[in-house]
Amino acid sequence: MTQEQRDELYAKDMENNSWIENAFEGALWSTRFFVLLAVIFSMIGGIALFIVASVDVWHVAVMVFNNYFGHGEHLSNFHEAIVAELIGAVDLYLIAIVLFIFGFGLYELFISQIDVAKKSAASKILEIHSLDELKDKLAKVIIMVLIVGFFKRAMNTTYSEPVEMLYLSAAILGLALAFYFMHKGDNH
């Protein structure tokens, strides 16, 4: 069916509808713009998390400089502190990415395609055509957030018995299997 044929059918349908029905449908359709609230605040939240994570990374850089080149005291658990801070920053970056994907996806699903993104080479990352595709992308990033969170907690846990190390190994194997099956159906 061509665009002209669709326009003719639409015009005939509009003639047959009452003005009340047309007004109600127009108002109903316009309520989709409330999604812009979620889009805007997702972007604000993502930007805030990017700033917080970047400040955390800057803090690590200052710690490294002070520990090796400054006159400050040398920390006994210096490497663990740096790794923990950086893992926390990566976690924040990933959550910010979740917010960005969510915002872009809602905008493309409910409002309009982002024309500027179509011209970009990176547009495939944020291109979303259905709610299921949005859920899949979000789920993958959320799983990465959980993996990073697990890694952070595993680093800060003390293991007093050998069976606890066995549990840690089993958990790592479970995460590796989950990650494998998550990407098994992908085309990469």
C-alpha positions as CSV (number, residue, x, y, z in Angstrom):
1,M,0.0,0.0,0.0
2,T,1.4,3.3,-1.0
3,Q,1.6,6.4,1.2
4,E,-1.1,8.1,-1.0
5,Q,-3.5,5.2,-0.4
6,R,-2.9,5.3,3.3
7,D,-3.5,9.0,3.3
8,E,-6.8,8.5,1.5
9,L,-7.9,5.8,3.9
10,Y,-7.0,8.0,6.8
11,A,-9.0,11.0,5.3
12,K,-12.1,8.8,4.8
13,D,-11.8,7.4,8.3
14,M,-11.5,10.9,9.7
15,E,-14.7,11.9,7.9
16,N,-16.6,9.0,9.3
17,N,-15.5,9.7,12.9
18,S,-17.3,12.2,15.1
19,W,-15.5,15.3,16.2
20,I,-15.6,14.0,19.8
21,E,-13.8,10.8,18.8
22,N,-11.2,12.7,16.8
23,A,-10.6,15.2,19.7
24,F,-10.3,12.3,22.2
25,E,-8.0,10.3,20.0
26,G,-5.8,13.4,19.5
27,A,-5.7,14.1,23.2
28,L,-4.9,10.5,23.9
29,W,-2.1,10.4,21.4
30,S,-0.6,13.6,22.8
31,T,-0.3,12.0,26.3
32,R,2.7,10.1,24.9
33,F,4.7,13.3,25.4
34,F,4.7,12.7,29.2
35,V,7.4,10.1,28.4
36,L,9.6,13.1,27.9
37,L,9.7,13.5,31.7
38,A,11.3,10.0,32.0
39,V,13.6,10.8,29.0
40,I,14.8,14.1,30.5
41,F,15.3,12.9,34.0
42,S,17.0,9.7,32.8
43,M,19.5,11.8,31.0
44,I,20.0,14.1,34.0
45,G,20.5,11.1,36.2
46,G,23.0,9.6,33.7
47,I,24.9,12.8,33.5
48,A,25.0,13.1,37.3
49,L,26.4,9.6,37.6
50,F,29.0,10.2,34.9
51,I,30.2,13.3,36.8
52,V,30.2,11.4,40.2
53,A,32.2,8.5,38.7
54,S,34.6,10.8,37.0
55,V,35.2,12.7,40.3
56,D,35.9,9.3,41.9
57,V,38.4,8.4,39.2
58,W,40.1,11.8,39.7
59,H,40.2,11.1,43.4
60,V,42.1,7.8,42.6
61,A,44.5,9.7,40.4
62,V,45.2,12.2,43.2
63,M,45.7,9.2,45.7
64,V,48.2,7.6,43.3
65,F,50.1,10.8,42.8
66,N,50.2,11.5,46.6
67,N,51.2,8.0,47.4
68,Y,54.1,7.7,45.0
69,F,55.2,11.3,44.4
70,G,53.8,13.3,47.3
71,H,54.8,13.6,50.9
72,G,51.8,11.9,52.2
73,E,51.8,8.7,54.2
74,H,51.9,5.4,52.3
75,L,48.8,3.3,52.7
76,S,49.2,-0.3,53.6
77,N,46.3,-1.5,51.6
78,F,46.9,1.1,48.8
79,H,46.3,-1.3,45.8
80,E,43.1,-2.6,47.3
81,A,41.8,0.9,47.9
82,I,42.6,2.0,44.4
83,V,41.0,-1.1,42.8
84,A,37.9,-0.7,45.0
85,E,37.5,2.9,44.0
86,L,37.9,2.2,40.3
87,I,35.5,-0.7,40.4
88,G,33.0,1.6,42.1
89,A,33.5,4.2,39.4
90,V,32.9,1.5,36.7
91,D,29.8,0.5,38.4
92,L,28.5,4.1,38.3
93,Y,29.4,4.4,34.7
94,L,27.5,1.3,33.8
95,I,24.4,2.5,35.7
96,A,24.7,5.8,33.9
97,I,24.7,3.9,30.6
98,V,21.5,2.0,31.7
99,L,19.9,5.4,32.2
100,F,21.0,6.7,28.8
101,I,19.9,3.5,27.0
102,F,16.5,3.8,28.8
103,G,16.1,7.5,27.9
104,F,17.1,7.0,24.2
105,G,14.9,3.9,23.9
106,L,11.8,5.6,25.4
107,Y,12.3,8.6,23.1
108,E,12.6,6.5,20.0
109,L,9.7,4.2,21.0
110,F,7.2,6.9,22.0
111,I,8.2,10.2,20.5
112,S,10.3,10.0,17.3
113,Q,13.4,8.6,15.7
114,I,16.5,10.5,16.5
115,D,17.5,11.8,13.0
116,V,21.0,13.0,14.1
117,A,21.7,9.5,15.4
118,K,20.9,7.9,12.1
119,K,23.9,9.8,10.5
120,S,26.2,8.6,13.2
121,A,28.3,5.4,13.0
122,A,27.6,4.7,16.7
123,S,23.8,4.9,16.2
124,K,23.4,1.1,16.3
125,I,24.2,1.0,20.0
126,L,21.3,3.2,21.0
127,E,18.9,2.3,18.1
128,I,15.8,0.7,19.6
129,H,12.8,-0.6,17.5
130,S,10.7,-2.4,20.1
131,L,10.1,-2.6,23.8
132,D,11.6,-6.1,23.8
133,E,14.8,-4.8,22.2
134,L,15.0,-2.1,24.9
135,K,14.5,-4.7,27.7
136,D,17.2,-6.9,26.2
137,K,19.7,-4.0,26.0
138,L,18.9,-2.9,29.5
139,A,19.1,-6.4,30.9
140,K,22.6,-6.9,29.5
141,V,23.9,-3.8,31.0
142,I,22.2,-4.5,34.3
143,I,23.8,-7.9,34.4
144,M,27.2,-6.3,33.8
145,V,26.4,-3.9,36.8
146,L,25.6,-7.0,38.9
147,I,28.8,-8.7,37.8
148,V,30.9,-5.6,38.7
149,G,29.1,-5.4,42.0
150,F,29.8,-9.0,42.7
151,F,33.5,-8.5,41.9
152,K,33.6,-5.5,44.2
153,R,32.0,-7.4,47.1
154,A,34.2,-10.5,46.4
155,M,37.3,-8.3,46.7
156,N,36.3,-6.9,50.1
157,T,35.3,-10.2,51.6
158,T,37.7,-12.1,53.8
159,Y,37.8,-15.9,53.4
160,S,38.5,-17.8,56.6
161,E,37.8,-21.4,55.5
162,P,38.6,-23.3,52.3
163,V,34.9,-24.0,51.6
164,E,34.3,-20.3,51.3
165,M,36.9,-20.1,48.4
166,L,35.0,-23.1,46.8
167,Y,31.8,-21.1,47.0
168,L,33.6,-18.1,45.4
169,S,34.8,-20.3,42.6
170,A,31.4,-21.7,42.1
171,A,29.9,-18.2,42.0
172,I,32.5,-17.1,39.4
173,L,31.8,-20.2,37.3
174,G,28.0,-19.4,37.5
175,L,28.6,-15.8,36.4
176,A,30.8,-17.0,33.5
177,L,28.2,-19.4,32.4
178,A,25.4,-16.8,32.6
179,F,27.6,-14.3,30.6
180,Y,28.2,-17.0,28.0
181,F,24.5,-17.9,27.6
182,M,23.6,-14.2,27.6
183,H,25.8,-13.6,24.5
184,K,25.3,-17.0,22.8
185,G,22.5,-15.8,20.6
186,D,24.2,-12.5,19.7
187,N,25.7,-11.8,16.3
188,H,29.2,-10.8,17.4
